[in-house]
Amino acid sequence: MAEEASSLVGIIETTVEVKSTPEKLHDMLVGKKHHMPDASPSFIQSCELHEGEIGQVGSIVTWNYFHDGEAKVMKERIESIDPENNRATYRVLEGDLMNEYKSFVVTFQVTPKEGEPGSILHWHFEYEKINEEVAHPETLLQFAVEVSKEIDAHLMSEE
């Protein structure tokens, strides 16, 4: 049984090079997520606060977004925020993702590039699939990359 369960559990991650500072990107992804529909209109339709305060641990937000050509919904809670290291962790509570995954946790961290302007945005997905037929969330990782690029372009256009 333990072996079977372990094949359902996975971690995938990727990095994205961006021009924005770590602080600006972290601020958008945590404290100004309600601006993300404007910053990434190709992918994010809305962001609605359900509980708590935007940008605070324990706050719960519902996202309406486009992924794999379909409109989808996700409700998430902020598990932790580390502003010093520009890192945050979210747990998906409800929505389309939970049709395929028992658990889904997203962590991102933004670090400055060495010796040049810009940042490296690191996405980390930790998940457990409901069964072997469910694919690993590579398309979701690509979604995070594309959203990151749109947000970065939006932030750079504000300067």
C-alpha positions as CSV (number, residue, x, y, z in Angstrom):
1,M,0.0,0.0,0.0
2,A,2.8,2.4,0.9
3,E,4.4,1.9,-2.5
4,E,1.1,2.6,-4.3
5,A,0.5,5.8,-2.4
6,S,4.0,7.1,-3.1
7,S,3.6,6.8,-6.9
8,L,0.6,9.2,-6.5
9,V,2.6,11.8,-4.7
10,G,4.8,14.2,-6.6
11,I,6.8,17.4,-6.7
12,I,7.4,19.4,-9.9
13,E,9.1,22.7,-10.1
14,T,10.4,25.2,-12.6
15,T,12.0,28.7,-12.7
16,V,11.2,31.8,-14.7
17,E,13.6,34.7,-15.4
18,V,11.8,38.0,-15.0
19,K,12.8,41.7,-15.1
20,S,10.9,42.8,-12.0
21,T,12.5,43.0,-8.6
22,P,11.8,40.2,-6.1
23,E,9.9,42.6,-3.9
24,K,7.6,43.8,-6.6
25,L,6.7,40.3,-7.8
26,H,6.2,39.0,-4.3
27,D,4.0,42.0,-3.6
28,M,1.8,41.3,-6.7
29,L,1.6,37.5,-6.0
30,V,0.7,38.0,-2.3
31,G,-0.5,41.5,-1.4
32,K,-2.0,42.7,-4.7
33,K,-3.4,39.4,-6.1
34,H,-6.7,41.3,-6.7
35,H,-4.8,43.2,-9.4
36,M,-3.8,40.0,-11.2
37,P,-6.8,39.9,-13.6
38,D,-5.5,43.2,-14.9
39,A,-1.9,42.0,-14.9
40,S,-2.6,38.7,-16.6
41,P,-5.9,39.0,-18.5
42,S,-5.1,36.1,-20.9
43,F,-5.2,33.7,-18.0
44,I,-6.9,35.2,-14.9
45,Q,-10.5,36.4,-15.0
46,S,-11.1,37.2,-11.4
47,C,-9.8,37.0,-7.8
48,E,-12.3,37.2,-5.0
49,L,-11.5,37.4,-1.3
50,H,-13.7,35.0,0.9
51,E,-12.1,35.2,4.3
52,G,-9.4,37.2,6.0
53,E,-7.3,39.9,4.5
54,I,-5.6,39.9,1.1
55,G,-2.0,39.1,1.6
56,Q,-2.4,37.6,5.1
57,V,-1.8,34.0,6.2
58,G,-5.1,32.2,6.5
59,S,-6.9,34.4,3.9
60,I,-9.0,32.4,1.4
61,V,-9.3,33.5,-2.2
62,T,-11.3,32.1,-5.2
63,W,-9.7,32.4,-8.6
64,N,-11.5,32.2,-12.0
65,Y,-8.9,31.3,-14.6
66,F,-8.3,29.8,-18.1
67,H,-6.1,26.6,-18.2
68,D,-5.9,24.2,-21.1
69,G,-8.4,26.2,-23.0
70,E,-11.1,25.9,-20.3
71,A,-12.5,28.2,-17.7
72,K,-11.7,26.9,-14.3
73,V,-12.2,27.8,-10.6
74,M,-9.9,27.3,-7.6
75,K,-10.2,28.2,-3.9
76,E,-6.9,28.6,-2.0
77,R,-5.7,29.5,1.4
78,I,-2.3,31.2,2.2
79,E,-0.4,28.8,4.4
80,S,2.7,30.8,5.0
81,I,4.4,34.1,3.9
82,D,8.1,34.8,4.2
83,P,8.5,38.5,3.0
84,E,12.2,38.5,3.8
85,N,12.8,35.7,1.3
86,N,10.0,36.7,-1.0
87,R,8.4,33.3,-0.6
88,A,4.8,32.2,0.0
89,T,2.9,28.9,0.2
90,Y,-0.8,28.3,-0.8
91,R,-3.0,25.2,-0.3
92,V,-5.7,24.5,-2.9
93,L,-9.0,23.8,-0.9
94,E,-11.6,23.4,-3.6
95,G,-12.2,23.7,-7.3
96,D,-11.4,21.9,-10.6
97,L,-7.9,20.8,-9.4
98,M,-9.5,18.8,-6.6
99,N,-11.2,16.6,-9.1
100,E,-7.8,15.1,-9.9
101,Y,-5.7,15.7,-6.8
102,K,-6.2,14.8,-3.1
103,S,-3.9,17.7,-2.1
104,F,-2.2,20.5,-4.0
105,V,0.3,22.9,-2.5
106,V,2.0,25.7,-4.4
107,T,5.1,27.5,-3.2
108,F,6.8,30.3,-5.0
109,Q,10.0,32.1,-4.2
110,V,11.5,35.1,-5.9
111,T,15.3,35.7,-5.7
112,P,17.4,38.5,-7.2
113,K,19.6,37.5,-10.2
114,E,23.2,37.6,-9.4
115,G,25.1,40.5,-10.9
116,E,22.3,41.9,-13.1
117,P,18.8,43.4,-12.7
118,G,15.8,41.1,-12.5
119,S,14.8,38.0,-10.6
120,I,14.4,34.3,-10.7
121,L,10.9,33.1,-9.9
122,H,10.9,29.5,-8.6
123,W,7.5,27.6,-8.7
124,H,7.2,24.4,-6.6
125,F,4.1,22.2,-6.8
126,E,3.6,19.4,-4.2
127,Y,0.6,17.2,-4.9
128,E,-1.1,13.8,-4.5
129,K,-3.1,12.5,-7.4
130,I,-6.4,10.7,-6.8
131,N,-5.3,7.8,-9.0
132,E,-2.7,6.7,-11.5
133,E,-4.8,7.9,-14.5
134,V,-4.3,11.6,-13.4
135,A,-1.4,13.3,-15.2
136,H,1.3,15.1,-13.4
137,P,0.5,18.8,-13.5
138,E,3.0,19.9,-16.1
139,T,0.5,22.0,-18.0
140,L,-0.3,23.8,-14.7
141,L,3.4,24.5,-14.3
142,Q,3.5,25.9,-17.8
143,F,0.4,28.0,-16.9
144,A,2.4,29.4,-13.9
145,V,5.3,30.3,-16.2
146,E,3.0,32.1,-18.7
147,V,1.2,34.0,-15.9
148,S,4.5,35.0,-14.4
149,K,5.6,36.4,-17.8
150,E,2.4,38.4,-18.2
151,I,2.6,39.8,-14.6
152,D,6.3,40.7,-15.2
153,A,5.5,42.6,-18.4
154,H,2.7,44.4,-16.6
155,L,4.9,45.4,-13.7
156,M,7.6,46.6,-16.0
157,S,5.1,48.7,-18.0
158,E,4.3,50.6,-14.8
159,E,7.9,51.8,-14.3
